[in-house]
């Protein structure tokens, strides 16, 4: 299949799994299609791996681990920096592929590349900062305690579709810095950019087996995921996705007592107090909520606005949201793309109907998917292989679109208060007191991120301590960065990714040595 657009590097995308340094097909020879969310059209296909394909990939990574784990830290850092440089050089091609995989606007795709390469840069530096310790025993004379840190072994990354490049690099960057090898299973919706990253990794000099990629369809994902989690040579699993699936992954890994990192769903509160700088809070909310059509785990899912500024804040929010331009991600004016899957539209429509049926008011949007002809799309020639960015030529607006929808009068009895929306649907709650805000914000099984806006430093500190979330934005929206530990509490996951020490440590084991030294010369 020819791509519907021209890449600068025609060899960047190879439509095959990457195992032991070679492009391979699934044993069944079956393939699955990849759709453009902006049109619904199939534009690529990849091998449909099954459980039978897992052993070869893991065995390859295990063999590679025997050598790669013994490389000097500086050599691992150099390989990561070379990979980083190649990814940066391929930024435009990767961004374009990302638009067709995820649906996000091109500017956001470039933004993900810049965010993602922060991880390769950061972990290249961390590779040389892995240190053990040495100290005297507290009570026994002549005894010394030595703690060495070593890579755990073969790691597995089970990655989501919303930020496919960033999530691969956040996981693989830490693993490769630690001296682990890795098998990556990307989401069925977004396998293409992950294969490109593997291509660039081998060009950077990583040996065969150090980074393997298995692609698979949605149908085969559970079986492949289970085979990876249960394989005896796999020692560490990192999963990003829903809480429901995360619990299943945790159960599988528990059977082998494997090291595990889970970054799961969020139902993140965004709290605006009467004394907040409303324009600043609004700017942070716009970027946080509407980025990638609301499909981020750290998106503001529930906006709590204190009664004194509720009406004016909602008015400003509606006015600003109306400025968004919905369309295909490759259209230059687009600032809000489609959701990535039709399943996302199904859930969004349910949340909207449930809220309205229970008394919410839609101050913007209809809560319904947009049909044929309702989205302005760029019309291209019938031939989609002439080098143009042709995203559709006949059915306009057949992608997975929903206009941004804002609901007020939302209360705790509505599903939108309890479930992660992962769509361009936003519920606004009104509150009176700080105590009420804390109670409502914490009234969820999840605890990934929370956001608070106030000019009162004491209030910010109290909220920081009382909010039940792994990450708190204090007059700050999106706070994710390579140097900041990322992860939640409660049912939003366990462990941290990125950040100093903690991310790489998830791929290390500690080995204690006790040495008795004679006390005479």
Order of alpha helices (4+ residues) and beta strands (2+ residues): beta-beta-beta-beta-alpha-alpha-alpha-alpha-beta-beta-beta-alpha-beta-alpha-beta-alpha-beta-alpha-beta-beta-alpha-beta-alpha-alpha-beta-beta-alpha-beta-alpha-beta-beta-alpha-beta-beta-beta-alpha-beta
